[in-house]
C-alpha cells in the first residue's frame, strides 16, 4: 500500500505544476496583447503629443535604458525572492507606469515615464523561465515550453498592434494605457493565485551575476541576441518610425502587425515540429538554428527599410516570422540546458536584457533616416544581422570546449 502512495501523489503534482506553466504562458500572451504602453509609445510621443520623430526615437531609447536595468533586477528578484513575489511586485509597478503615461504630456515627463515602463518590460520572463525549468524534466520539454513562451509573446505583440491601432484611432491613446494597466494588475492576481510561495526552508545555491557572466557561452549568445534582436525589435521600433516618415497612420502599423500575427499562428506549429519534434531530445544543435534565425530576421527588417506602402510593410513583417521562430527555439534550448539550478532567472534576464539593449538604437535609426535615408537604415540593420551570424562561430567553439557541469535535474 505504502509503496504506491508516492506515485499516486506525484502524477497529480506534476500535472498541477504543468498546468501552472500553461497558465503563465497564457498570462504572458495576455500581458503582451495588452501591452499598448510599450508598443505605442513611439506613436504617442511622436504623433499623439506632437513632439515629432526624433523625440519618439529618444523616448524609445529611454525605454530601452530602463529595460536593461529592469531585466537585471527581475532576474535577481526571481532567483532571490521566488517567482510569485517577484512577478506580483513587478506587474503592479508596471500598472503604475502605464497610468503615469496616460497623464504625461511634456517631453521630460514622457522620457521619465518611458524609463519606468522599460523597468517593467519583460518582467515576467525570468519568473516564467524559472517555473519551466523547475517543472519540466526533459530537455525537449523545457525547450518546447520556453519556445511556446516566445510564441505567446509574439502572438501577443502582434495582437496588440492590431487591436491597439483600432482602439487608438477610435478612443485615443490614453484609453490604451489604462487598459494596459488593468491587464498588468490582472496578471499580478493570476501569478499570485497560480504560483506557490517560495518555501522558507528552500536551499538554493547563491549565484551572482558575476558568476553568471563567467560562462563564455552566455557572453557569446548575448552578443548574438543583441544583434539579432536589433532586427526583431525593428518590428516594434523601426516600423513606426518608417511609417511615420511615410505619413501612414497608426492603423497601418496595426495591419502590419496583424499580418505578422497570422504568419506566427500559421508557421510556428510546423516549424516547431521540424526543429524540436515530439520526443525527449531536440532534433538539431541550437547554434545553426540560431544562425539561420538571425539571417531571416536581418532579411525581413532590411526589406522593411525600403517599403512605403501598408502591403510592403506587411510582407516584411511576415518574412520576419521564420527568424522569430528559429531564434526562440534556439534560445529556449540554451536556457533549458545551460542555466544551473538557482540561476535560471539570471540567465533569462541576461538574454532578455540583450533584447533590451537591442531596443536602444531607435534614436540612431531616426537620425540615420534623416541623414542617409532608407539605404543607410537598411545597411545598419543588415550589418547587425551579419554580425549575429558571424558570432555564432565562436559560440559553437565555446560550447565544444565548455566543461560539462553537473545537472541535478532528471534527464530522459
N, C-alpha and C positions, 0 to 999 in steps of 0.2 A: 504494500500500500504506500509506504513512505517513499519507495523508490520512484513512484510515478508523480509525486507531488511537484518536484521542481520542474519537470517537463510540462505539467499541466498549467503551471503559472507562467512559465517562460514564454509560451506562444502568445497568450493574450497581452503580456507585457511588450513583446516585440511588435505586435500589431498596433498597440496603443502608441508606441514610440514612432512607428512609421506613419501612423495617422497624424501625429503631431507635426512630422516633417512635411506631409502633404498640406496640412493647414497653413504652415509657414510659407510654403511655396506659393499657395494661392493668395496668402496675405501679401507676399512680395508683388504679385501681379496687381493686386488691388492698390497698393501704395504707388506703383509706377503708373497705373492707369489714371489715378487721381493726382499725379504729380505735376499739376499745372504751374505751380510757382516756379519749379525748376525748368520746365520745358518752354514756358512762355515769358521767361524773364527778359530775354533779348527783345522780343516784340514789345513788351510792356515799357521797357526803358527807352527803346528807340522810337517806337510809334505811339504807344499809349500815353506816354508823358511828354513826347515831343523833344526828347534830348538828342536824337539822331543816332546814326550808325556807329560812330566812334564811341559814343557813350555806352551804347549797347555792348560793344566789344569789351569796354572797360568793366562793365558790370559782370560779364561772363568771366573775365579774368579774376575779379574779386571773388566771385563764386568759386572758382577753381582753387584759389588760395585757401578759402575756408574748407573746401572739400578735402584738400591734402591734410590739413590739420585735424579735421574731423575723423578721417579714417584711422589715423594713428590712435586717437582717443577711443574710438569704437572698438578697435581690436583689443586694446589693453583692458577696457572695461569688461568686455565679454570674457576674456580669459581670467580676470581677477574677481569680478563680482558675479559672474554667471550670466547665462543668456537672457533670462527673464528680466532681471533688474536692469541690465544694460539696454535692452531693447525698449522696455517701457519708458525709461527715462529719456532716451534719445528721441522717441516718437513724440513725446509730449513737448520737448524742446522744438521739434520740427513744426508742430502745430502752432506754437507761439510765433515762430519766424514767419510762417505763412500769413498769419493775421497781421503781423507788422508790415509785410509787403503790401497788404491791402490798403494801408493808410499812408504809406510813404509816397512822397511826390518829388522832393528835391533830390538832386543828383547825389550829394553826400549821404543823405539818408538811404537812398536806394543802394549805394555801394556798400554801406554798413550792413544793410539787411541781406544783400547778396552774400556777404561773407558768412553771416549767420545761417542762411539757407544751405550754403556749402558745408557747414559743420555737421549738418544732419543728413546730407545726401548720402545714400547708400549705407546709412547707419545700420540697417537690418542685415546686411550681407555677412559680417563676421558671425553674428549670432546664428543665422540660418546655416552657414557652413559648419559651424561647430556642432550644431544639432545633427546634421547629416553625418559627420564623421564619427560622432559618438553612437549613432543609432544603427548604421548600416555596416555590416561586417565585410562585405566583398568589395574588391577594387572596382569592378564594373558597376556594381550597385551604387557605390558612392559617386562614381563618375556620372552615371545617368542622373542621379538626384541633383548633383551640382550643375549639370548641364540644363536640366529642367528648370532650375532656378534662373539661369541666364535666359532660357526660353521665356519663362514667365515675365521676366523683366523686359525683354524685347517686345513681347506682345503688349505689355502694359504701356511701354513708352509709345508704341505706335497707336494704341487706342487713345492714349492721352492726346496725341497730336490731332487725331480726327475729331474726337469729342470736344477737345479744347478749342479748336478752330471754330466749331459751330457755336459753342457757348460764348466765346469771346465776341463773335460777330453779333449775337442776339442779346447778350446780357452784360457784356463788358468784362474787362479783365479782373476786376475786384471780386466778382462772383466766383471766378475760377479759384482765386486764392483762399476764399472762405471754404469752398468745397474741399480744397486740398487739406486745410486744417482739420476738417471733420474726418476725412479719411485717415489722417495720421493718428488722431485720437482713437478711431475705431480699431486700427491695427495695434495700438498700445493695449486696448482692452482684450483683443484676441490673444496677444502674446502673454498677457498676464493669466488668462484662463487656460491657455494651451501648454505653456512651458512650466515645468516644475521648478520650484526654488532650488537654488544650489544647496546641497547638503552641507551643514556646518562642519561635519566630520570629513568632508571630501579632501583628500590629499592629492594635489596635482603638482607636477614639477613647476618651479618658478623659473620661467624662461623670459628673458628680457629681449627687447628689440635689438640690442647689441649682439646677442647670441643668434637671433634670427638672421640678421644681416651677415653673419659669419658663414652662411650657406651660399656657396658660389652659384649654385643653380638658381637660387632665388634672385640673386643680383642680375643674372643674365635674363631670366624670364621677365623680370621687371622692366629691363630695357626694351625687350620685345613688346611687352604690354603697353608701355608708354607710346612707342612709335606706332603700333597697330591701332591703339585707341584714339590717337590723334585723328586717324581716318574714320574710325567708327563713330566717335563723338561728333564728327562733322555732320552727321545726320541731324543732330540737335542744334549744333552751334554754327556750323558753316552754312548750311542750307538757309536758315533765316536771314543771315547776312547777305547771301547771294540773292535771295528772293526779294529782300527789301531794296537791294540795289536795282532790281528789275522792276520795282514798283508793284509787285504782286502782294495781295492781301494775305492775312493770316489763314484764310480758308484754303489758299493754295498750298500752304505748308501742311494743313490738315489732310489734303488729298494725297500728298506725297507720303505722309505717314500711314494713311490707310493702305496705300499700295505696298508699303513695307510690311504692314500687319498681315495682309493676305499672303504675301510671299513667305513670311515667317511661319504662318499656320500650315501652308502647303508643303514647304520644303523641309522643315525641321524633322518631322517624323521619319521620312525616308532617309535623310542624311544621318540621323541618329542610329537607325538600324544598320546603315552602311559602316559607320565608324565604331560603334560600340557593340552592336549585336544584342543577343538575348542571354548570353552565357554569363559566367562569373569573372571573365577577364576581357579587357578591351582588345579590339582586333588589331590596332596599329599603334606603333610608338607615337607619343603625342607630339614630338618635335616636328616631324614632317607635316603633320596635321596643322600645327601652329603656323608653319611657314606658308602653307597653302592658304590658310585663312587670312594671314596678313596681306598676301598678294591680292586676294579678292577684295579686301577692304580698301586697299590702295586704288585698285581699278575702279571701284564704284564711286568713290569720292572724287577721283580725278575726272571721271565722266561728268559728275555733277557740276564741276567748276566751269564747264563750257556750255551749260544749259541756260535757256532763257524762257522756257515755257513750263507750264504745270506738268505736261506729259513727259517732257525731258527729265525734270526733277524726279518724277515718279519712277521712271525707268532706272535712273541712277540709284534710287532707294531700294529697288528690287535687286539690283546687282550686288548691293552690299550684303544681302541676306546670307548667301553661302559662306561668306567670310565671317559673319557673326556666328554662324553655327559651328564652323570649324574651329574658330578661336575659342568659343565657350566649351566645346568638348575637350580641347587640349588643356585649357586652364583648369577645367573641372578634374581632369585626370591628374594633373600635377598636384592640386590641393588635396585630392583624396589619398595620395600616396606619400607626399613629401612632408606634410605638416606633422611634427611629433605630437604626442599627447600633451594637452595643456597649452598648445601654441597655435591651434587652428585659427583662432580669432585673429592673431597677429599675422599669420601667413595670408589669410584672406584680406586683412586690412592693407597689407603691402600691395597685393595685386589690385585691390580696389583703389588704393592710393595712386597706383600707376595710371588708372583711368582718370583720377582727379588731376594728376599732372598733365594729362593729355587735354584737359579742358582749359588749360591756361592760354593756348595760342590764339583764341579768337580776336584779341586786340591786335595781335600781329597780323592775323589774316585780314582784318578790316583795314589796317594800314597798307598791307600788300595789295589789297584790292584797289585802294585809291592810288597807290604809287605805280604798280605794274599791271593792273587789270587781271583778267581771268588767267592768262598764261602763267603769271608769276604764282598765283594761288595754286594752280594745278601742279606746277613744278615743285613747290614746297611740300604738298601733300604726297606726291609720288615719291619724293626723296625720303619722306618719313616711312612710307611702306617699304621701300627698298632697304632701308637701314634695319627695319624689323626682320626682314627675311635673312639678311646677312648675319644678324646677331643670333639667329638660330644655330649657326655653325659652332660658335664657342659654347653655346648652351648644350648642344649634343655632346661636345667633348667633356664638359664638366660633369655631365650625367654619367659618362663612361668611367671617369676617374673618381667619382664620388665614393667615399667609404660607406658601405652598407650599414645603416643604423638599425638597432633593434626596433621592432614594431610590436607593441603589446596588443594590437588589435588582431582579432582572429582573421585568418586568410582561408580562402577556399582550398 
